[in-house]
Amino acid sequence: MKTAILGATGLVGRVMLELLEIRDWVDEPPWLLVSGRSDGKALPFRGETLTCRDAAGVDPETLDLALFSAGAGPSREYAPRYAARGVWVVDNSAAWRMDDDVPLVVPEINADALLPEGRIVANPNCSTIQVAMALAPLHAAFGLKACHVTTLQSVSGAGGRARGALEEQLRLCLPRLHGTSGPSPEEDVTGGLFPRQIAFNAIPEIGAAVDDGSFVEEDKVVREMRKILGRPDLTVTCLATRVPVWNCHSASIRAVFERPVDRDRALDALRDAPGVQAAASPHAYRTALGASGTDDVHVGRLRVEPGRDDVLLMWVVADNLRKGAALNAVQIADRLVAAGGTDR
């Protein structure tokens, strides 16, 4: 099986490489494809060292499958070219998610959307994946009518440079906490990676502004949830917030159902769902620190809203680099390989 990772040196690309190490169907080292500035970098794989190569100079003719995590621009440039050569592309960017001819897949929910004649598969947004993973089994049990989501998203969702920016802001802003000089609280002191200072702060703005008053990250959650669940009429609202957390996204969810809900039945539905862990007590929960490095979506604080028999409240946490990105993409690849979809 000849595989490749486009964007191999990024945070998600590196996790993809780690996950490919333990896949039996990866029987030879993957190609590590990067932009020209990262050409020649070395990454470890199964005790060896692999050298990254400039994607612009690679002929994909002999590849079977490629995992893309290099952003929407490179995906739009390379995905059609690879697909035309018979390569399956699993793309982690926003480039193809809302394309009617491209399936948007969370394998535990809608693996049947994978089309044998298709060649590009879209990986959903990191926040959308964990929200959908929590709500899909509850939708099956009670019929989801609406969901209202507030996300608390770590800086790793914005890439490695964002992590570096948080570190630098913490260093620069600590003096102000002790009463000495420091940057203004509303400044981004690290070159515009965030719209406001992220250190010691929470920013309800991720992505460009949308005409309806939302930001792009919120719009992604709304539209992608509808596509994954096959509910184009589903009422979805989202407020996406960037917080100074190193890794893992959290979400507070209020879900309204078509039928009365029962907490015990809801807990059973979640526990029966693959890839989901649900806390028994309504007071129990995981945090970002506790979920980092894990593959499951963690549901806690599950409870029926007082005075409403059709509403569940919950707290959902997942590692955005793993299930929110790299793992979900590799699980899609697992399904394609198992179905023989990568046979030439």
N, C-alpha and C positions, 0 to 999 in steps of 0.2 A: 504494500500500500504506500504510494508516494504522496506525501502530505507536505503542506507548507503553512507557515504562519506569516501573514502580512502585518507588520507592526510588532515584530517580535521583541523589540527592546522596551516597549511600553509596559506599564504595570499589568495590564490585562494580558498582553502577549506573553509575558514571562510566566504568568499563572497557566495560560494555555499550554506552554511548553512543559511545565511541571506535570500537568494532567495527562499529556500525551506520553510521558515517560512510563506511566503505569497502564497504558492501553495495549492489550495483546495484539490488536490489529495494526498497531504501528510497528511494522517489522523492519523499518529502516529509518535512519535519522531524518527528521523533517527539514525542509529548506526554511531558512530564516530570512525573510525578506523585509527590507527596511528602505528608508529614504537614503539618498546619497550621503547625507551627513553622518549616518550611522554605519555605512558600509565598512566591513572589516572588523566590527566589534565581535567579541567572542562570548558565547553563553554555554553553560554546562548542560549536558544531556546524557544520562545513563553512564556517568563516569568518563565521558569524553568531552571534548570541546568542539562546538560547532561555530563556524564563522558566518556572520551575517553577510548577505549580499544585496546589492542595490536592485530593488524590484524592477526598475526601468530597463535593466539589461537581461531579464530572465524570460525565457520562452516557457510557457506553462504546458506545452504540448504533452509532456509525459506525466504530468501530475494527475492524481485522482481526486484529491480534495484539498481545499485551502480554507483556513480560518482567517478571517480578516478582522483586524482591530486597529486600523490606522486612521479612522475618521471618515466622514462622508465624502470628502473630495477624492481621496485615493480609491474609495470603494466605487464611486461612480465611474472613475477612470478604468479601473482594472477588472471589476466584477463581470461586466459584459464580455470583455475580451477573454477572460478565463472560462466563462460559461460557454462561449462559442467554441472553445477548444474541447468541450466535454468535461470540464472540471466542475465538481460541486463546490460551491462557495457558500460558506456560512458566515454571514456578515454581521458584525457587532455595532455598526454605525446606524445612524438614522436614515441613511440614504434610500433604503428600499422598504422600510417597514410599512408604509401606507400604500405601496404599490399594489393594485388589485391582483396582479399576476404573481406576486411573491408572497409565500406563506410567512406569517409571523408566529413563531412557534415557542411554546414552553412545553417540552416533551411530556411532562406529567399531566398536562391539561389537554393539548390539542395536537398530539403527534400525528393524528390522522389527516392533518392539513398538509403534510409533506406530500408533494406531487411527484409521481414517478417521472413525469416528463419535464419537470422543472429543473433548473440548475442553480438558482440562487435562493437561499433561505435566509430570512431576517431574524436576528436575535433581538428581543425586545429591550427597551430601556431598563436599566438596573432597578429603578424604583417600581416600575410596572410589574416586573417579574415577581417580586416578593409580595406585592399586594394581590396579584392574580393568584399566586400559589395559596394564599390564605383564604381568598374569597371563592375560588372555584368549587371546593368541596361543600362549602356552605350554600352556594348557589344551587348545587345539585340537591341539597337537602331541603331547602326552604324557598328557593326562587328569589334571586337577587333583584331588587327593584331599583335601588340607588346606593351609591357609596360616596362618602365624603372623606377625603384623605388629606392629612397634613404630614409631609415628609420632613425628616431631619437627616440631611444627607452629608456624609463625611467628605473631607477634602480629597480623598483618594478617587472619588468619582470624577474629579476634574483633572486627574493625571498626576504624574510624578512631580511636575513643576509646581503644582498647587500644594503638594506636601512640603516642598522646599519653601514656598512662600509662607506657609503657616509657621514653619520653624523660624524663618527670618523675622516675621512679624512679632512672634513671641519674644524673641531676643530684643527687638527694638522697643517693644511696648512695656516690658517689665519695669524699666525705671520709673515710668509714670505711676505705676501702682504704689511705688514707695515715695511718691511725692516729689520726684525730680522730673526733669524735662523729658518729653517724649512726643511722638507724633500725635496729631489730633485724632480723637476716637473715630472720626468719620473718614479718615484717609485710608486708602490702600497704599501702604508704604513699600509695596513690592512690585510695582510696574503694571498695575491694571489687571492682574489675574482674577481678582474679585471686584465687584462693584463698590464694596465698602471694606473696611478693615475686617478680617475674619477672626483674628486673635481676640479672645474674650468677647465674642460677639455672635449674633445669629442674623443671617441675611435672608429675607424672604424674596429672593430674586435669583433665579438660575436660568441662564439663557437670555436670548433677545426678547424684547417686549412684543406682545401680540395685541392686535387691535381691540380685542374684547376685554382688555385689562389684565390678562394673565401673562405669564412668561412661558417661553418655549417648553421648559421642562414640565410644566403643568399641563400644557396642551398635549405633550407626548403621552402622559399617563391617561388622560381622558380618551384620546383616540385609540391608543393601543389596547386599553382594557376592553373597549367595545369590540375590537377586531379579534382579540384572543378568545373572548367568551362567546363570540358570534352574536352579540347583542348590539346592533347599531343604534338602538333607541335607548340604551341604558343611560340613566342619569349618573354622571360622574363629575365630581368637583375635586379640585386639588389645590393645595397651597404648598409649594415646594420651598424648603428652607435649607440653606447651607449652614452647617454648624462646624465649630472647630474640633471635630473628631477625626482621628487619624484614619480609621477604616470602619466599615459597616454603616449601612443606612438603617434608620428606624422610621416607623410610620405609625401614626395614630389614625385609626379607621373607625368610622361610624357607618355601619351597613344596615340598610333598610330592606326588609324582605316582603315578599308577597303573601307569605303565610306566617302564622305565629311561630315564634322560635322557642326552643327549649335548650337551656344551656348544656345539659347532659348529652342531648343528641348532637348538638353542635360540637362538643368536645370529642365525641366518638367519630364524627365525620372528619374532623381535622386529624385525629390520630390514625385513621385509616388511610389518609392521603399520603402517598409516597413523597418523601422529601420535606415533610412538615413535622415539627415537634410542637406539641401544645401543652402548656402548663396546666396542671390539675386545678390549682387554686385560682380564684379570680384575683388574688393579690400577688400571684407569682409572675415573674417575667425574666427575660434575658436582657442584657444591655449590649451595646456595641462592643465593649471590651470582651464580654463573655462569648459573643458570637463570632468574633473575628477568627478566621482560619477554619471555620466549620462550613459544611456543605448544605446544611438544612436551613429552612426558613422557620424561625422560632416565633410562635404565637403565645402571648401572655396577656394578663389583665382582661381575659375574656369574661364578659358579663352582659346581662340583659339590661337595657337602659330602663331606669325606674320610670314607671308610668307608661311604658310602651312595650307591648308584647311582640312587636315586629322588628325590633332594633337590637343589634349586637354592637358592643363596643370592644375594641381590642388594640393591642400594641404588638407590632410586627417588626422583627429585626432579622437582617440577613447580611452576609458578607457580600458587598457589592462587586468585589473583584472575582468572587467565586460563583455562587449561584446567580448573582446579578449580572454576570458577564461571561467569564471564561468557562465555567462549569456548564452553564446552560448551552453554550455553543458546542462544547465537546460532547454533551449528551445528545444534541441534534446529530452530530457526526456519528455517534454510537448507533443511533437509529438508522441512519442511512447505510452504514456498513452492514448492520444486521439484516436489513431488507435487501441487500445486494445492490443498493442504488448507486454504488461507486464502481461497479463492474463496467469495464470498457468493452 
